[in-house]
Amino acid sequence: MLVQLPTPYPDELLYSVIARYARYHALAFKRVQVALFGRVEPPRVALPMSLGELATRTAATWGRSADEIAIELTLFPYYGCWAGAKRSGNCLELMRSGRGSAFRSIGATTPSSMPRHDLMFCPECRSIDLSTYRETYWRRCHQLPGVLVCAEHECHLARGESRTQAHRYFDATDHTHTVASSRLRASEPDTLALIAIARRSRDILHGNPPDWVGDDFHFAYSTRLADAGFSGAKSRDVIADIGSAFEKYVGEAPLRYFLRGVEDKGHWIREILGRRKEKTCHPLRHILFQLFLETFPSTPSRDVRFAAGPWKCPNKYFQHEDLFPIKGALSKARRDGVRSVSARCSCGMRFTFSRCDESDPRLPVIRTVRSFAPTWAGEINRMKASGISVLVICKQMKLPFNAVKHLSKEEVSQDWLRERQADLRKRWSKCLMEAPNRSWAYAHSKNRSLYRDLKTFDRKWIESNRPMRGRPACLTKNEWRLRDNEYSKLLRNTVRALRKDMVGGSLSANRIISAANLKPWLYRKLDCLPKCRRLLAPILRSRRRKM
């Protein structure tokens, strides 16, 4: 069934478009919902559902896809700004299908992040609409959490004669009234902050986010705090100081009402500065925190204030798959107060740095090289083979003469990284075989340098094969087969040793497993370990007969 919805006005909500459609045709609301969504879909202002069905039924008139409807006619761009690509994609999928909770998927389920109960409007925008279109509508930028004023006219928003929780659509023309416009005064408290919040929220909603937005906003926040004098922004005392300074900036009502949780000093500030992807903060908190940081004088410095990565690799003779291959670094303060960072990259480069590039704050400027990457030797040999002299190579690569002569003597294989990774994996597998129960923690404690090399040169392999804490590892058939061979040999040798020392009585499966230093969960996994099951089956049958 095709539906001809009216053309949306600038910045109009999908909720408002449907309300105007119902008023034009004088239709019952359940009939409107079934015609648009194929079922009775509760009215939602912020993140409506079943947009895939709506896009199909309005394709002839609108020609918009479900994603275009979500971006142009809902509040999705606002809530998905700092949610990350994965969460935003899941939210869009739920909005298309209509199954699940879009707010829960995007991480906006706290009381301060839920949508308003009342629809808001600007009295001046309403009078302009009535004179231009002879009707008015609900604007998206007026329904955002924390927005109390109109960003265009700088006047207070008024409440409409409706509530968004009702199971019907309220048209703005019928449910708004003439209100005297109350413009903000410069003498009123928090006037500038309210206007700044409204304009920043509107820009984010319309796809014009500030420079703070991006996958690297944690780094931008920490850098700005360091420039403002809050060095060591991850420590508990510094976060408490940041929370106290932020409370002074926020002040009293009305801003404090929209920022619940500020009373717990540093609780959500620690989350907004952290890197845990499963933790998300409401966009209003991001906006307020950015406005708070912008109150400090901007004195950017390229000196490294903290060693928290990830960083880009300055080795231009190696193609990294990851944009930020240097995940961790060690730092210490020198006598002159400058922080020196020691970094190690998967390309084999080891160096120290104290500053970053002026054009890219994530690109370290090498101070001293502790170990050159093998690709440097390969590049030097390639340039020498093409007839370039050593002095010219020194000038082009900015290396001393002795370093170039030393590197030119090294023979570098083209697949040196794969060979190194294969050797590290082989040595680690041998360590796991020697560890009791193939314990990663035990192998790590006995071979810390090997594990560190693996994290440096083969991080993806170590993360994909490392068992998750608190959960049983999901092993493949080949891994179960290897364990079965290993455990069966261990159990067979243990049985022989116990029978030699045993004078009388019988062996129990419990005694055999504990003597072999294996875990009791072996009983539950005998279906995956056929050799161990065959070895223990006679003992288990004899125990059942005695019982």
C-alpha positions as CSV (number, residue, x, y, z in Angstrom):
1,M,0.0,0.0,0.0
2,L,1.5,3.3,-1.1
3,V,1.0,6.4,1.1
4,Q,1.4,10.0,0.0
5,L,2.8,11.9,3.0
6,P,3.1,15.7,2.8
7,T,6.5,17.2,2.0
8,P,8.5,17.8,5.2
9,Y,9.2,21.4,6.1
10,P,12.8,22.5,7.0
11,D,14.0,20.6,10.1
12,E,10.7,18.9,10.7
13,L,10.2,15.8,12.7
14,L,8.8,12.6,11.2
15,Y,6.4,12.7,14.1
16,S,5.2,16.1,12.9
17,V,4.8,15.0,9.3
18,I,2.6,12.0,10.3
19,A,0.5,14.3,12.6
20,R,-0.1,16.7,9.7
21,Y,-1.0,13.8,7.4
22,A,-3.6,12.5,10.0
23,R,-5.0,16.1,10.3
24,Y,-5.3,16.6,6.6
25,H,-7.3,13.4,6.0
26,A,-9.1,13.2,9.4
27,L,-8.0,9.6,9.9
28,A,-8.0,7.6,13.1
29,F,-4.5,7.2,14.5
30,K,-4.5,3.4,14.4
31,R,-5.5,3.5,10.8
32,V,-2.6,5.9,10.1
33,Q,-0.1,3.6,11.9
34,V,-1.2,0.5,10.0
35,A,-1.1,2.4,6.7
36,L,2.4,3.7,7.3
37,F,4.1,0.9,9.2
38,G,2.0,-2.2,8.5
39,R,1.1,-2.5,12.1
40,V,0.2,-0.5,15.2
41,E,3.5,1.3,15.9
42,P,3.5,3.6,19.0
43,P,4.4,7.2,18.2
44,R,8.0,8.0,18.9
45,V,9.5,11.4,18.7
46,A,13.3,10.9,19.0
47,L,14.0,7.4,17.4
48,P,11.0,6.0,15.5
49,M,10.9,2.4,14.5
50,S,9.9,0.4,11.4
51,L,11.5,2.9,9.0
52,G,12.1,0.2,6.5
53,E,8.4,-0.4,6.0
54,L,7.8,3.3,5.9
55,A,10.4,3.9,3.2
56,T,8.8,1.1,1.1
57,R,5.3,2.6,1.4
58,T,6.5,6.2,0.7
59,A,9.0,5.4,-2.1
60,A,6.7,6.7,-4.9
61,T,6.3,10.1,-3.2
62,W,9.4,10.7,-1.1
63,G,12.0,8.5,-2.6
64,R,13.9,8.4,0.7
65,S,15.6,5.3,2.1
66,A,15.2,4.2,5.7
67,D,18.6,5.6,6.6
68,E,17.9,9.0,4.9
69,I,14.6,9.2,6.9
70,A,16.5,8.5,10.1
71,I,19.2,11.1,9.4
72,E,16.9,13.9,8.0
73,L,13.7,13.5,10.0
74,T,14.7,12.1,13.4
75,L,17.1,12.8,16.3
76,F,19.4,9.9,15.3
77,P,22.4,12.2,14.2
78,Y,22.4,13.8,17.7
79,Y,22.3,10.5,19.6
80,G,24.7,8.7,17.3
81,C,27.4,11.5,17.2
82,W,29.6,9.9,19.9
83,A,28.1,6.4,20.0
84,G,30.7,4.9,17.6
85,A,30.2,3.2,14.2
86,K,29.2,-0.1,15.7
87,R,26.5,1.2,18.0
88,S,25.2,3.6,15.4
89,G,24.9,0.8,12.9
90,N,23.0,-1.4,15.3
91,C,20.7,1.4,16.2
92,L,20.0,2.1,12.5
93,E,19.3,-1.6,11.9
94,L,16.8,-1.6,14.7
95,M,15.1,1.5,13.5
96,R,14.8,-0.1,10.0
97,S,13.4,-3.4,11.3
98,G,11.3,-2.2,14.3
99,R,12.6,-5.0,16.5
100,G,14.2,-4.1,19.8
101,S,15.1,-0.9,21.6
102,A,16.9,1.8,19.6
103,F,17.7,3.8,22.8
104,R,19.3,0.7,24.5
105,S,21.3,-0.2,21.4
106,I,22.8,3.3,21.2
107,G,23.6,3.4,24.9
108,A,21.1,6.2,25.8
109,T,19.0,4.6,28.6
110,T,19.8,6.8,31.6
111,P,17.1,9.2,32.9
112,S,19.0,12.2,31.7
113,S,19.4,10.8,28.2
114,M,15.8,9.8,27.6
115,P,13.6,12.1,25.4
116,R,11.4,14.7,26.8
117,H,7.8,14.1,27.8
118,D,6.6,17.4,26.3
119,L,6.9,18.7,22.8
120,M,8.5,22.2,22.7
121,F,8.1,25.1,20.3
122,C,9.5,28.6,19.8
123,P,6.8,31.3,19.8
124,E,8.6,33.4,17.2
125,C,9.2,30.4,14.9
126,R,5.4,29.6,15.3
127,S,4.4,33.1,14.2
128,I,6.7,33.0,11.2
129,D,5.3,29.6,10.2
130,L,1.7,30.8,10.4
131,S,2.5,33.8,8.2
132,T,4.5,31.7,5.7
133,Y,2.8,28.3,5.6
134,R,-0.5,29.1,7.4
135,E,0.4,26.3,9.8
136,T,3.2,25.3,12.1
137,Y,5.1,22.2,12.9
138,W,7.4,20.5,15.4
139,R,11.1,21.2,14.8
140,R,13.8,18.7,15.6
141,C,16.2,21.2,17.2
142,H,13.6,22.2,19.8
143,Q,13.1,18.6,21.0
144,L,16.7,17.9,22.0
145,P,17.5,17.2,25.7
146,G,19.0,20.2,27.4
147,V,17.9,22.7,24.8
148,L,15.8,25.3,26.6
149,V,16.1,28.2,24.1
150,C,15.7,28.7,20.4
151,A,19.2,28.9,18.8
152,E,17.9,31.2,16.1
153,H,15.8,33.7,18.0
154,E,17.5,33.4,21.5
155,C,14.2,33.2,23.3
156,H,12.8,30.6,25.8
157,L,11.0,27.6,24.4
158,A,7.3,27.0,25.3
159,R,5.6,23.7,26.0
160,G,3.0,22.4,23.7
161,E,-0.4,21.2,24.8
162,S,0.7,17.5,24.3
163,R,2.8,14.8,25.8
164,T,4.9,12.5,23.7
165,Q,4.0,9.4,25.8
166,A,0.3,9.5,24.6
167,H,-0.6,6.9,21.9
168,R,-1.5,9.4,19.3
169,Y,0.0,12.1,17.1
170,F,-0.4,15.7,18.1
171,D,-0.3,18.3,15.4
172,A,1.6,21.5,16.2
173,T,-1.0,23.8,14.7
174,D,-3.8,22.4,16.9
175,H,-1.8,21.9,20.1
176,T,0.3,25.1,20.3
177,H,-1.0,28.5,21.5
178,T,0.1,32.1,21.2
179,V,2.7,32.9,23.8
180,A,4.5,36.2,24.4
181,S,8.1,35.7,23.3
182,S,10.5,36.0,26.2
183,R,13.9,36.9,24.9
184,L,17.0,36.1,27.0
185,R,18.8,38.9,28.8
186,A,22.5,39.1,29.2
187,S,22.1,39.7,32.9
188,E,20.3,36.4,33.4
189,P,22.4,33.6,34.8
190,D,23.6,30.9,32.4
191,T,22.3,32.9,29.4
192,L,25.4,32.5,27.2
193,A,25.7,28.8,28.2
194,L,22.1,28.1,27.3
195,I,22.5,29.7,23.9
196,A,25.8,27.9,23.3
197,I,24.2,24.5,24.2
198,A,21.3,25.1,21.8
199,R,23.6,26.1,18.9
200,R,26.0,23.3,19.5
201,S,23.2,20.7,19.7
202,R,21.6,22.1,16.5
203,D,24.9,22.0,14.6
204,I,25.4,18.3,15.6
205,L,21.8,17.4,14.6
206,H,22.2,19.1,11.2
207,G,25.5,17.4,10.4
208,N,27.9,20.2,11.2
209,P,29.7,18.9,14.3
210,P,32.6,20.7,16.0
211,D,36.2,19.7,15.8
212,W,35.8,17.6,18.9
213,V,33.7,15.0,17.2
214,G,35.5,11.9,15.8
215,D,37.0,8.5,16.9
216,D,39.9,10.4,18.5
217,F,37.9,12.7,20.9
218,H,39.3,11.0,24.0
219,F,42.8,12.1,22.9
220,A,41.5,15.6,22.1
221,Y,39.9,15.9,25.6
222,S,43.0,14.7,27.4
223,T,45.3,17.0,25.3
224,R,43.1,20.1,26.0
225,L,43.1,19.3,29.7
226,A,46.8,18.9,29.8
227,D,47.2,22.3,28.0
228,A,44.8,23.8,30.7
229,G,47.1,22.6,33.5
230,F,45.3,19.3,34.5
231,S,48.3,17.0,33.8
232,G,47.7,13.3,34.5
233,A,44.0,13.5,33.7
234,K,43.5,9.8,34.5
235,S,44.5,10.0,38.2
236,R,41.8,10.2,40.9
237,D,42.9,13.5,42.4
238,V,43.1,15.3,39.0
239,I,39.7,14.0,38.0
240,A,38.3,15.3,41.3
241,D,39.8,18.7,40.5
242,I,38.3,18.6,37.0
243,G,34.9,17.7,38.5
244,S,35.1,20.6,41.0
245,A,36.0,23.1,38.2
246,F,33.2,21.7,36.0
247,E,30.7,22.2,38.8
248,K,31.6,25.8,39.1
249,Y,31.1,26.2,35.3
250,V,27.7,24.4,35.3
251,G,26.4,26.5,38.2
252,E,22.9,26.1,39.5
253,A,19.6,25.4,37.8
254,P,18.5,25.0,35.0
255,L,21.7,23.3,33.7
256,R,22.2,21.1,36.7
257,Y,18.8,19.4,36.2
258,F,19.9,18.1,32.8
259,L,23.2,16.8,34.2
260,R,22.4,14.3,36.8
261,G,25.4,12.5,38.2
262,V,27.6,15.6,38.4
263,E,27.3,15.4,42.2
264,D,29.5,12.3,42.1
265,K,32.7,14.1,41.4
266,G,34.5,12.6,38.4
267,H,32.2,9.6,37.9
268,W,31.1,10.4,34.4
269,I,34.1,12.5,33.7
270,R,36.2,9.3,34.1
271,E,33.9,7.6,31.6
272,I,34.1,10.4,29.1
273,L,37.9,10.4,29.3
274,G,38.2,6.6,29.2
275,R,38.5,4.3,26.2
276,R,36.0,1.6,27.1
277,K,33.9,1.2,23.9
278,E,30.9,-0.3,25.8
279,K,30.6,2.9,27.9
280,T,28.9,5.8,26.3
281,C,28.0,9.3,27.6
282,H,25.0,11.3,26.7
283,P,25.7,13.9,23.9
284,L,24.6,16.7,26.3
285,R,27.5,15.8,28.6
286,H,29.9,15.9,25.7
287,I,28.6,19.3,24.7
288,L,28.8,20.7,28.2
289,F,32.3,19.3,28.7
290,Q,33.5,20.8,25.4
291,L,32.1,24.2,26.3
292,F,33.8,23.9,29.6
293,L,37.2,23.1,28.0
294,E,36.7,26.0,25.6
295,T,36.7,28.4,28.5
296,F,40.4,27.8,29.1
297,P,42.9,29.8,27.0
298,S,44.0,27.8,24.0
299,T,47.8,27.5,24.3
300,P,48.5,24.3,22.3
301,S,51.8,22.7,22.9
302,R,53.3,19.8,20.9
303,D,55.2,18.5,24.0
304,V,54.0,15.1,25.1
305,R,52.0,15.5,28.3
306,F,51.0,11.8,28.7
307,A,52.1,8.5,27.1
308,A,48.6,7.1,26.5
309,G,48.4,6.0,22.9
310,P,47.7,4.8,20.4
311,W,50.2,6.6,18.2
312,K,51.1,6.5,14.6
313,C,54.4,5.0,13.5
314,P,57.0,7.5,12.1
315,N,58.5,4.7,9.9
316,K,57.6,5.7,6.4
317,Y,59.3,2.7,4.8
318,F,56.7,0.2,6.2
319,Q,53.0,-0.1,5.3
320,H,50.9,-0.7,8.4
321,E,47.5,-2.2,8.3
322,D,46.5,-0.3,11.4
323,L,46.5,3.5,11.4
324,F,47.7,3.6,15.0
325,P,50.1,0.6,15.4
326,I,51.8,1.8,18.6
327,K,49.2,0.8,21.3
328,G,51.2,1.4,24.5
329,A,54.3,3.3,25.6
330,L,56.4,4.0,28.7
331,S,57.2,7.5,29.8
332,K,59.2,9.3,32.4
333,A,60.0,12.9,33.2
334,R,63.5,14.1,32.6
335,R,65.4,16.5,34.9
336,D,64.4,19.4,32.7
337,G,60.7,18.5,33.2
338,V,60.2,17.3,29.6
339,R,58.4,14.0,29.4
340,S,60.3,11.3,27.3
341,V,58.3,8.5,25.9
342,S,59.8,5.1,24.8
343,A,57.8,3.4,22.0
344,R,58.0,0.1,20.2
345,C,56.2,-0.7,17.0
346,S,55.3,-3.9,15.2
347,C,57.5,-2.9,12.3
348,G,60.6,-3.4,14.5
349,M,61.1,0.3,15.2
350,R,62.2,1.3,18.7
351,F,62.6,5.0,19.5
352,T,62.0,7.8,22.0
353,F,60.1,11.0,21.5
354,S,59.2,14.1,23.4
355,R,57.2,16.1,20.9
356,C,54.6,15.4,18.2
357,D,54.2,16.7,14.7
358,E,52.7,20.2,14.3
359,S,50.2,19.1,11.7
360,D,49.4,15.7,13.3
361,P,49.3,15.4,17.1
362,R,49.3,11.6,16.9
363,L,52.5,11.4,14.9
364,P,55.6,11.3,17.2
365,V,58.8,13.2,16.2
366,I,61.7,10.8,16.8
367,R,64.3,12.0,19.3
368,T,66.6,9.0,19.5
369,V,66.4,5.7,17.7
370,R,67.2,2.6,19.8
371,S,66.6,0.1,17.0
372,F,65.9,0.6,13.3
373,A,63.2,-1.4,11.6
374,P,64.5,-4.0,9.1
375,T,62.8,-2.0,6.3
376,W,65.3,0.8,6.7
377,A,68.1,-1.6,5.8
378,G,66.1,-2.8,2.8
379,E,65.5,0.7,1.7
380,I,69.2,1.6,2.0
381,N,70.2,-1.5,0.0
382,R,67.7,-0.7,-2.7
383,M,69.0,2.9,-3.0
384,K,72.6,1.6,-3.1
385,A,71.7,-0.9,-5.8
386,S,70.2,1.9,-7.9
387,G,73.6,3.7,-7.9
388,I,72.9,6.4,-5.1
389,S,76.0,7.2,-3.0
390,V,76.1,6.7,0.7
391,L,76.4,10.5,1.3
392,V,73.2,11.2,-0.7
393,I,71.4,8.4,1.2
394,C,72.5,10.0,4.5
395,K,71.0,13.3,3.4
396,Q,67.7,11.8,2.1
397,M,67.1,9.6,5.1
398,K,68.5,12.0,7.6
399,L,70.8,9.4,9.1
400,P,74.5,9.6,10.2
401,F,77.1,8.0,8.0
402,N,78.0,5.2,10.4
403,A,74.3,4.2,10.8
404,V,73.9,3.9,7.0
405,K,77.1,1.9,6.7
406,H,76.0,-0.5,9.5
407,L,72.4,-1.0,8.1
408,S,73.7,-1.6,4.6
409,K,75.6,-4.7,5.8
410,E,72.3,-6.3,7.0
411,E,70.5,-8.8,4.8
412,V,66.8,-8.4,5.2
413,S,64.2,-10.9,3.9
414,Q,61.2,-9.5,2.3
415,D,58.9,-11.6,4.5
416,W,60.8,-10.9,7.7
417,L,57.7,-9.9,9.6
418,R,55.9,-13.2,8.7
419,E,58.9,-15.2,9.7
420,R,59.2,-13.4,13.0
421,Q,55.5,-13.9,13.7
422,A,55.7,-17.6,12.8
423,D,58.7,-18.0,15.1
424,L,57.0,-16.2,18.0
425,R,53.8,-18.3,17.6
426,K,55.8,-21.5,17.6
427,R,57.7,-20.6,20.7
428,W,54.5,-19.5,22.5
429,S,52.7,-22.7,21.5
430,K,55.6,-24.6,23.1
431,C,55.3,-22.6,26.3
432,L,51.6,-23.4,26.4
433,M,52.3,-27.1,26.0
434,E,54.6,-26.9,29.0
435,A,52.2,-24.9,31.1
436,P,49.7,-26.8,33.3
437,N,46.2,-26.9,31.7
438,R,47.6,-24.7,28.9
439,S,47.3,-21.8,31.2
440,W,48.0,-18.4,29.5
441,A,48.5,-16.7,32.8
442,Y,51.1,-19.2,33.8
443,A,52.9,-19.1,30.4
444,H,52.8,-15.3,30.6
445,S,54.4,-15.2,34.1
446,K,57.2,-17.5,32.9
447,N,57.8,-15.8,29.5
448,R,57.1,-12.1,29.9
449,S,59.5,-11.0,27.2
450,L,58.1,-13.5,24.7
451,Y,54.5,-12.3,25.4
452,R,55.6,-8.7,25.0
453,D,57.1,-9.4,21.6
454,L,53.9,-11.2,20.6
455,K,51.8,-8.2,21.6
456,T,54.2,-6.0,19.6
457,F,54.5,-8.0,16.4
458,D,51.4,-10.1,16.3
459,R,48.7,-8.3,18.4
460,K,45.7,-9.5,16.3
461,W,46.7,-13.2,16.7
462,I,47.2,-12.9,20.5
463,E,43.8,-11.1,20.9
464,S,42.0,-13.7,18.8
465,N,43.5,-16.7,20.5
466,R,43.6,-15.5,24.1
467,P,40.8,-17.1,26.2
468,M,38.3,-14.6,27.7
469,R,38.4,-14.1,31.4
470,G,35.5,-15.5,33.4
471,R,34.2,-17.5,30.4
472,P,35.1,-21.0,29.0
473,A,37.2,-20.8,25.9
474,C,35.5,-21.7,22.7
475,L,37.9,-24.1,21.0
476,T,37.9,-25.5,17.5
477,K,37.8,-29.2,16.6
478,N,41.5,-29.1,15.9
479,E,42.3,-27.5,19.3
480,W,40.1,-30.1,21.1
481,R,42.0,-32.9,19.2
482,L,45.3,-31.5,20.3
483,R,44.1,-31.2,23.9
484,D,42.8,-34.8,23.7
485,N,46.2,-36.1,22.6
486,E,48.0,-34.1,25.3
487,Y,45.6,-35.0,28.2
488,S,45.3,-38.7,27.3
489,K,49.1,-39.1,27.3
490,L,49.3,-37.3,30.7
491,L,46.5,-39.4,32.2
492,R,48.0,-42.7,30.9
493,N,51.4,-41.8,32.5
494,T,49.7,-40.8,35.7
495,V,47.8,-44.1,35.9
496,R,51.0,-46.1,35.4
497,A,52.8,-44.1,38.1
498,L,49.9,-44.4,40.6
499,R,49.6,-48.2,40.0
500,K,53.3,-48.7,40.7
501,D,53.1,-46.9,44.0
502,M,49.7,-48.4,45.0
503,V,49.7,-51.4,47.3
504,G,46.0,-52.2,47.4
505,G,42.6,-50.7,46.6
506,S,41.4,-49.2,43.4
507,L,42.0,-46.0,41.5
508,S,39.3,-43.3,41.2
509,A,38.9,-40.9,38.3
510,N,39.1,-38.0,40.7
511,R,42.4,-39.1,42.0
512,I,43.9,-39.6,38.6
513,I,42.8,-36.1,37.3
514,S,44.0,-34.3,40.4
515,A,47.4,-36.2,40.3
516,A,47.8,-35.2,36.7
517,N,47.2,-31.5,37.7
518,L,44.1,-31.2,35.5
519,K,41.0,-29.3,36.2
520,P,37.7,-31.0,37.4
521,W,35.9,-29.6,34.4
522,L,37.4,-32.5,32.4
523,Y,34.4,-34.6,33.4
524,R,32.0,-32.2,31.6
525,K,34.1,-32.1,28.4
526,L,34.6,-35.9,27.9
527,D,32.4,-35.7,24.8
528,C,35.0,-33.5,23.2
529,L,37.9,-35.7,24.5
530,P,37.3,-39.2,23.1
531,K,40.7,-40.6,24.1
532,C,40.4,-39.4,27.6
533,R,36.9,-40.8,27.8
534,R,38.0,-44.3,26.7
535,L,40.9,-44.2,29.2
536,L,38.6,-43.2,32.1
537,A,35.6,-45.3,31.1
538,P,36.6,-48.6,32.8
539,I,37.4,-46.7,36.1
540,L,34.1,-44.9,36.0
541,R,32.1,-48.2,35.3
542,S,33.8,-50.0,38.2
543,R,32.9,-47.1,40.5
544,R,29.3,-47.3,39.4
545,R,29.1,-51.1,40.1
546,K,30.5,-50.6,43.7
547,M,27.9,-47.9,44.3
